[in-house]
Amino acid sequence: MSGSWRWVTDGGLETDLIFHRGVELRELAAYPLVRSPDGRDLLRAYYEGYAEIAETVGAGLRLEAPTWRANPDWAARLGDGSAALDAVNRAAVEQLRELAGEWSGRVEDTTVAGIVGPRGDGYARGEAATAEEAAEYHAPQVAAFAAAGADEVVAMTIAGAAEALGIAWAAESAGVPAVISFTVETDGRLADGSALAEAVRTVDRGGRPAYFMVSCAHPAHVLPAVAGGGDWLERIRGMRCNASTLSHAELDEAETLDEGDLGLLVSAHRQLEQLLPALEVVGGCCGTDARHVAALWGLGLSAAGRTGTTRGG
């Protein structure tokens, strides 16, 4: 793996909580856990696994808030209005700031990111909002993150350039750097059929976020998107891949967790690494946990804790 990697980030928060920790998440929303002492303890235990990896490999730790569903449309299904959302988005970042302070002596550096999820499900074709509509819609959540001291805002599992651009505008207005993390289908294209390269270029032309990531796709599905090369690949600085090779549609229908083939995940990820010269943030997404992320960083990690050796060069 590249010696330029700087940041460990977490894996599939929602799937880990549901399938490994027995937590019921309505609408796949993890943010309500922030409201209770037991929920915050559970989140602390989750992030602790990734802090251990960062400490072992001598890398920085990215703490990304459990706020993927904490936007108005999804929160309304849970009975939360705008005031409740503002409070919980701030509280989520504040908890991570506390954890970052506690772990500052263990890891090289920490970054706290507020996570913005898509207005829709993020995985299906649909009527895309304009960038202006997306900016207005996501602005309150972005503003809450900024007020709570988030270092970055990360738009996670975004399936279209218009929504991505709107979030980048909202972040610029709030004075916080934006990171756009697109998701792709099994053919390496976005849900609307557009190329990842064009989506990156479109957002860069209109908003210029800090950088881009790719999330919620197996590395084998990302490879076709980057195989053609190009200067735009310098803008991809993070990967958060799925463990499973199933499509988004198949994962949505699955009643059990597909944790994937760990060997295939690592080998396909290694192929990606060769094509991404600026890669520095590595974590996981659906179906992954600390074991998967540790393996990507060249460690062997048991479910109970560290058993690994040193990071590869």
C-alpha positions as CSV (number, residue, x, y, z in Angstrom):
1,M,0.0,0.0,0.0
2,S,1.1,3.6,-0.5
3,G,3.1,5.3,2.2
4,S,1.1,8.4,1.5
5,W,-2.0,7.3,3.4
6,R,-2.6,9.6,6.2
7,W,-6.1,8.9,7.7
8,V,-8.0,5.9,9.0
9,T,-11.7,6.3,9.0
10,D,-14.5,4.0,10.0
11,G,-16.5,1.3,8.3
12,G,-20.2,0.5,7.8
13,L,-21.6,2.1,10.9
14,E,-25.3,1.2,10.3
15,T,-24.7,-2.4,9.2
16,D,-22.2,-2.9,12.1
17,L,-24.8,-1.6,14.6
18,I,-27.6,-3.6,13.3
19,F,-26.0,-7.0,12.6
20,H,-23.1,-7.1,15.1
21,R,-24.4,-5.1,18.0
22,G,-28.1,-5.8,17.8
23,V,-29.3,-2.2,17.5
24,E,-32.6,-1.5,15.8
25,L,-32.1,1.5,13.5
26,R,-35.4,2.9,12.1
27,E,-34.9,4.1,8.5
28,L,-31.2,3.2,8.9
29,A,-30.8,6.3,11.1
30,A,-28.0,6.1,13.7
31,Y,-28.2,9.7,14.8
32,P,-30.8,9.1,17.6
33,L,-28.2,7.2,19.5
34,V,-26.5,10.6,20.2
35,R,-29.4,11.6,22.5
36,S,-28.9,9.0,25.2
37,P,-25.9,8.0,27.4
38,D,-26.2,4.4,26.4
39,G,-26.3,5.4,22.7
40,R,-23.2,7.6,23.1
41,D,-21.4,4.8,24.8
42,L,-22.3,2.5,22.0
43,L,-20.9,5.0,19.4
44,R,-17.8,5.5,21.5
45,A,-17.2,1.7,21.5
46,Y,-17.7,1.6,17.7
47,Y,-15.2,4.4,17.0
48,E,-12.7,3.0,19.5
49,G,-12.0,0.1,17.1
50,Y,-10.8,2.5,14.4
51,A,-8.8,4.6,16.9
52,E,-6.9,1.4,17.7
53,I,-6.1,0.9,14.0
54,A,-4.9,4.5,13.6
55,E,-2.7,4.1,16.7
56,T,-1.2,0.9,15.5
57,V,-0.4,2.1,12.0
58,G,0.7,5.6,13.1
59,A,-1.9,7.4,11.0
60,G,-4.4,10.1,11.7
61,L,-8.0,9.3,12.7
62,R,-11.0,10.7,10.9
63,L,-14.1,10.7,13.1
64,E,-17.2,10.9,10.9
65,A,-20.5,11.8,12.6
66,P,-23.5,9.3,12.6
67,T,-25.7,11.8,10.8
68,W,-26.2,10.3,7.4
69,R,-29.9,10.3,7.8
70,A,-30.2,13.5,9.9
71,N,-31.8,15.6,7.2
72,P,-35.5,16.8,7.1
73,D,-37.1,14.2,4.8
74,W,-35.6,11.2,6.6
75,A,-35.9,12.6,10.1
76,A,-39.6,13.4,9.5
77,R,-40.2,9.7,9.4
78,L,-38.8,9.5,12.9
79,G,-40.8,12.4,14.1
80,D,-38.0,15.0,14.2
81,G,-38.5,18.6,13.2
82,S,-36.0,21.3,12.4
83,A,-35.1,22.2,16.0
84,A,-34.5,18.6,17.0
85,L,-32.4,18.0,13.9
86,D,-30.3,21.1,14.6
87,A,-29.7,20.0,18.2
88,V,-28.7,16.4,17.3
89,N,-26.5,17.4,14.4
90,R,-24.6,19.7,16.7
91,A,-24.4,17.1,19.5
92,A,-23.1,14.5,17.2
93,V,-20.1,16.7,16.2
94,E,-19.6,17.8,19.8
95,Q,-19.3,14.2,20.9
96,L,-16.7,13.5,18.3
97,R,-14.8,16.6,19.3
98,E,-14.7,15.3,22.8
99,L,-13.4,11.9,21.6
100,A,-10.8,13.6,19.4
101,G,-9.5,15.3,22.5
102,E,-9.4,12.1,24.5
103,W,-7.5,10.3,21.8
104,S,-5.1,13.1,20.9
105,G,-2.3,11.4,22.7
106,R,-2.8,8.1,21.0
107,V,-3.0,9.1,17.3
108,E,-1.1,11.4,15.1
109,D,-4.0,13.8,14.4
110,T,-7.7,13.8,14.3
111,T,-10.3,15.3,11.9
112,V,-14.0,15.6,12.8
113,A,-16.4,15.5,9.9
114,G,-20.1,16.1,9.8
115,I,-21.8,13.6,7.4
116,V,-24.5,14.7,5.0
117,G,-26.5,12.0,3.3
118,P,-28.6,12.2,0.2
119,R,-32.1,13.6,0.3
120,G,-33.3,10.4,-1.3
121,D,-32.0,6.9,-0.9
122,G,-28.9,7.7,-2.9
123,Y,-28.9,4.4,-4.8
124,A,-31.7,4.7,-7.4
125,R,-32.4,6.9,-10.4
126,G,-34.9,9.6,-9.7
127,E,-35.8,13.1,-10.4
128,A,-32.7,15.0,-9.4
129,A,-32.9,18.3,-7.5
130,T,-31.2,21.3,-9.0
131,A,-28.0,22.4,-7.3
132,E,-29.8,25.5,-5.9
133,E,-32.5,23.3,-4.4
134,A,-29.9,21.0,-2.9
135,A,-28.0,23.9,-1.4
136,E,-31.1,25.3,0.3
137,Y,-32.2,21.8,1.5
138,H,-28.9,20.8,3.1
139,A,-27.8,24.2,4.4
140,P,-29.3,23.9,7.9
141,Q,-27.5,20.6,8.6
142,V,-24.2,22.0,7.2
143,A,-24.7,25.1,9.3
144,A,-25.2,23.0,12.5
145,F,-21.9,21.1,11.8
146,A,-20.0,24.4,11.3
147,A,-21.4,25.9,14.5
148,A,-20.4,22.8,16.4
149,G,-16.8,23.0,15.1
150,A,-16.6,20.3,12.4
151,D,-13.4,20.4,10.4
152,E,-15.1,19.2,7.2
153,V,-18.5,18.4,5.8
154,V,-18.6,15.1,3.9
155,A,-21.5,14.4,1.5
156,M,-21.7,10.6,1.6
157,T,-23.1,8.2,-1.0
158,I,-24.1,10.9,-3.4
159,A,-25.5,9.7,-6.7
160,G,-25.7,12.8,-8.8
161,A,-23.6,15.9,-9.5
162,A,-26.4,18.4,-8.9
163,E,-26.9,17.4,-5.3
164,A,-23.2,17.3,-4.8
165,L,-22.7,20.7,-6.1
166,G,-25.5,22.1,-3.9
167,I,-23.9,20.6,-0.8
168,A,-20.6,22.1,-1.8
169,W,-22.2,25.6,-2.1
170,A,-23.9,25.1,1.3
171,A,-20.5,24.3,2.9
172,E,-18.9,27.3,1.2
173,S,-21.6,29.5,2.6
174,A,-21.1,28.1,6.1
175,G,-17.3,28.5,5.9
176,V,-16.4,24.8,6.2
177,P,-14.6,22.6,3.6
178,A,-16.7,20.2,1.6
179,V,-15.8,16.7,0.7
180,I,-18.0,15.0,-2.0
181,S,-18.2,11.2,-1.8
182,F,-19.9,9.7,-4.8
183,T,-21.3,6.2,-5.0
184,V,-21.3,4.1,-8.2
185,E,-23.1,1.0,-9.5
186,T,-21.5,-2.3,-10.4
187,D,-20.5,-0.9,-13.8
188,G,-18.6,2.0,-12.2
189,R,-21.2,4.6,-13.3
190,L,-23.5,6.8,-11.2
191,A,-27.1,5.8,-10.8
192,D,-28.2,8.1,-13.6
193,G,-25.7,6.4,-16.0
194,S,-23.2,9.3,-15.9
195,A,-19.4,8.7,-15.6
196,L,-17.7,9.3,-12.3
197,A,-15.1,11.4,-14.1
198,E,-17.7,13.7,-15.5
199,A,-19.5,14.1,-12.1
200,V,-16.2,15.1,-10.5
201,R,-15.4,17.6,-13.3
202,T,-19.0,19.1,-13.1
203,V,-18.7,19.7,-9.4
204,D,-15.2,21.1,-9.7
205,R,-16.3,23.5,-12.4
206,G,-19.1,24.9,-10.2
207,G,-18.1,24.5,-6.6
208,R,-14.5,23.2,-6.1
209,P,-14.8,21.2,-2.9
210,A,-11.7,20.3,-0.9
211,Y,-11.6,16.9,-2.5
212,F,-13.6,13.8,-3.5
213,M,-14.1,10.3,-2.2
214,V,-15.9,7.2,-3.5
215,S,-18.1,5.2,-1.0
216,C,-20.6,2.4,-0.8
217,A,-19.3,0.3,-3.7
218,H,-17.0,-2.7,-3.9
219,P,-13.5,-1.8,-5.2
220,A,-14.2,-4.1,-8.2
221,H,-17.1,-1.9,-9.1
222,V,-15.0,1.3,-8.8
223,L,-12.2,0.0,-11.0
224,P,-14.1,0.5,-14.3
225,A,-14.7,4.1,-13.3
226,V,-11.0,5.0,-12.8
227,A,-9.3,2.6,-15.3
228,G,-9.2,5.2,-18.1
229,G,-6.9,7.4,-16.1
230,G,-6.8,11.2,-16.3
231,D,-5.8,14.2,-14.2
232,W,-9.2,14.1,-12.4
233,L,-8.0,11.1,-10.4
234,E,-5.8,13.5,-8.4
235,R,-9.0,14.8,-6.9
236,I,-10.0,11.4,-5.4
237,R,-8.4,11.3,-2.0
238,G,-10.6,8.8,-0.1
239,M,-12.1,5.3,-0.5
240,R,-14.8,3.8,1.7
241,C,-15.7,0.6,-0.1
242,N,-18.4,-2.0,0.6
243,A,-17.4,-5.6,1.6
244,S,-20.0,-7.1,-0.7
245,T,-19.9,-7.4,-4.5
246,L,-23.7,-7.3,-4.6
247,S,-25.5,-4.4,-6.3
248,H,-27.2,-1.7,-4.3
249,A,-30.6,-3.2,-5.3
250,E,-29.5,-6.6,-4.1
251,L,-28.2,-5.2,-0.8
252,D,-31.5,-3.4,-0.3
253,E,-33.3,-6.7,-0.5
254,A,-30.9,-8.7,1.6
255,E,-32.1,-9.9,5.0
256,T,-28.7,-11.0,6.2
257,L,-25.4,-9.3,6.3
258,D,-23.0,-10.0,3.4
259,E,-19.5,-9.4,4.9
260,G,-17.9,-10.3,1.5
261,D,-14.7,-12.1,0.8
262,L,-12.0,-10.3,2.7
263,G,-9.2,-11.5,0.4
264,L,-11.1,-10.2,-2.7
265,L,-11.8,-6.9,-1.0
266,V,-8.1,-6.4,-0.2
267,S,-6.8,-7.5,-3.6
268,A,-9.3,-5.4,-5.5
269,H,-8.5,-2.4,-3.3
270,R,-4.8,-2.9,-4.0
271,Q,-5.6,-2.6,-7.7
272,L,-7.5,0.7,-7.0
273,E,-4.6,2.1,-5.0
274,Q,-2.3,1.8,-8.0
275,L,-4.7,4.1,-10.0
276,L,-5.3,6.7,-7.3
277,P,-2.1,8.7,-6.8
278,A,-3.6,11.1,-4.2
279,L,-5.3,8.5,-2.0
280,E,-4.9,9.3,1.7
281,V,-8.2,8.4,3.5
282,V,-9.1,4.7,3.7
283,G,-12.0,3.1,5.5
284,G,-15.1,1.1,4.7
285,C,-18.8,1.2,4.1
286,C,-21.7,-1.3,4.0
287,G,-20.8,-4.7,5.5
288,T,-17.4,-3.6,6.7
289,D,-16.2,-3.3,10.3
290,A,-12.9,-2.8,12.0
291,R,-11.6,-6.2,10.7
292,H,-12.0,-5.1,7.1
293,V,-10.5,-1.7,7.6
294,A,-7.6,-3.2,9.5
295,A,-7.0,-5.6,6.6
296,L,-6.9,-2.8,4.1
297,W,-4.3,-1.1,6.3
298,G,-2.2,-4.3,6.3
299,L,-3.2,-5.5,9.8
300,G,-4.9,-8.6,11.1
301,L,-7.6,-7.6,13.6
302,S,-9.8,-10.0,15.5
303,A,-13.3,-9.0,16.4
304,A,-12.2,-8.5,20.0
305,G,-9.2,-6.3,19.4
306,R,-5.8,-5.9,17.9
307,T,-3.7,-8.9,16.8
308,G,-2.0,-7.4,13.8
309,T,1.5,-6.6,12.9
310,T,2.8,-3.5,11.2
311,R,1.5,-1.5,8.3
312,G,2.8,-2.5,4.9
313,G,4.8,0.1,2.9
